[in-house]
Amino acid sequence: MKKMMTRVLLGAMMSVALFGQAKIAILNTQKALLDTAEIKKAQADLEAKFKPRTDELTKLNTELNDIQTRLNAGAGKLTPQVEADLQSQGQRKQRELQRKQEDLQAEVERDRQEILLRASQRMQEVVKKLAEEKGYDVVLDTSNAVHFKATLEITAEATAAYDKANPAK
C-alpha cells in the first residue's frame, strides 16, 4: 500500500514537473509530532498517571529478588518446608509481577495510541493548511524521500504551527 502511494505521488510530481515547476516540501512527520508541546505534556501526564503502578512493579520486583536472595543464602541450611514456602511465594510473586507488567504495558500502549492518533489527525490538518499558505504542491514525508535538500524541510515549521493551533493544556 505504501509503495503504491509513493508511486502515485511520484507520478503526480512528474506530471506537475512536465507542465511547470512543482513546489515541494519535506516533513519528518514523526519528529514534528513528537516535538509538539502537546505530545511532551501528554508524555509527562502518562508518566504521572502510571507512576503508582510502576512503583508497585518496582516493589514487587524487589520482593521477588529478596525471596531469591533468601533462597540462595539459605541453600542447604533451610528446612525443606521453608524452602518450598519461599519457592511458592516466589512463583506467586513472579506471576503477579508478570500479569501486572502486561496489564500496565497494554494500558499505556492503548492510551499512547489514542493520543498519537488524535495528534496525527491534527498534524495532518496543520500541514495541509501550511501547504496551502506556502503554496506547496506536494509535501512528502522524509521516509518517502531518498534524498532532499535541507532547505525543503518544514518539520520545525510544522511543529510550531501545530503548537500555535493546539496549545498544550
TAPE-V98630 format. One record per backbone hydrogen bond with DSSP energy under -0.5 kcal/mol. CO is the residue of the C=O (numbers start at 1). NH is the residue of the N-H. E is the energy in kcal/mol with one decimal. If there is no record, write none. Layout:
((CO/NH/E) (CO/NH/E))
//
This chain:
((1/5/-2.3) (2/6/-2.4) (3/7/-2.4) (4/8/-2.4) (5/9/-2.6) (6/10/-2.8) (7/11/-2.7) (8/12/-2.5) (9/13/-2.7) (10/14/-2.5) (11/15/-2.2) (12/16/-2.2) (13/17/-2.6) (14/18/-1.9) (15/19/-1.2) (16/20/-1.3) (22/24/-0.7) (23/137/-2.9) (23/138/-1.7) (25/140/-2.7) (26/154/-3.1) (27/29/-1.2) (27/142/-1.9) (28/32/-2.9) (29/33/-2.4) (30/34/-2.7) (31/35/-1.9) (33/36/-1.4) (36/40/-2.1) (37/41/-2.5) (38/42/-2.5) (39/43/-2.5) (40/44/-1.9) (41/45/-2.7) (42/46/-2.6) (43/47/-2.3) (44/48/-2.2) (45/49/-2.8) (46/50/-2.4) (47/51/-0.7) (48/51/-0.5) (50/54/-2.4) (51/55/-3.1) (52/56/-1.9) (53/57/-2.0) (54/58/-2.1) (55/59/-2.3) (56/60/-2.6) (57/61/-2.5) (58/62/-2.2) (59/63/-2.5) (60/64/-2.4) (61/65/-2.3) (62/66/-2.4) (63/67/-2.2) (64/68/-2.2) (65/69/-2.5) (66/70/-2.6) (67/71/-2.4) (68/72/-2.6) (69/73/-3.0) (70/74/-1.9) (72/75/-0.9) (74/77/-2.6) (74/78/-2.1) (79/83/-2.7) (80/84/-2.3) (81/85/-2.5) (82/86/-2.6) (83/87/-2.3) (84/88/-2.4) (85/89/-2.7) (86/90/-2.7) (87/91/-2.4) (88/92/-2.3) (89/93/-2.8) (90/94/-2.6) (91/95/-2.4) (92/96/-2.6) (93/97/-3.0) (94/98/-2.6) (95/99/-2.7) (96/100/-2.6) (97/101/-2.5) (98/102/-2.5) (99/103/-2.5) (100/104/-2.5) (101/105/-2.8) (102/106/-2.3) (103/107/-2.3) (104/108/-2.9) (105/109/-2.4) (106/110/-2.3) (107/111/-2.5) (108/112/-2.8) (109/113/-2.6) (110/114/-2.1) (111/115/-2.2) (112/116/-2.7) (113/117/-2.6) (114/118/-2.1) (115/119/-2.5) (116/120/-2.7) (117/121/-2.1) (118/122/-1.9) (119/123/-2.6) (120/124/-2.3) (121/125/-1.7) (122/126/-2.4) (123/127/-2.9) (124/128/-2.4) (125/129/-2.3) (126/130/-2.7) (127/131/-2.8) (128/132/-2.1) (129/133/-2.6) (130/134/-2.5) (131/135/-1.2) (131/136/-2.1) (138/25/-2.3) (140/27/-3.0) (141/144/-2.1) (142/145/-1.1) (144/146/-0.5) (149/152/-2.0) (150/153/-1.3) (152/26/-2.6) (154/158/-2.6) (155/159/-2.3) (156/160/-2.4) (157/161/-2.4) (158/162/-2.4) (159/163/-2.7) (160/164/-2.0) (161/165/-2.3) (162/166/-2.9))
//
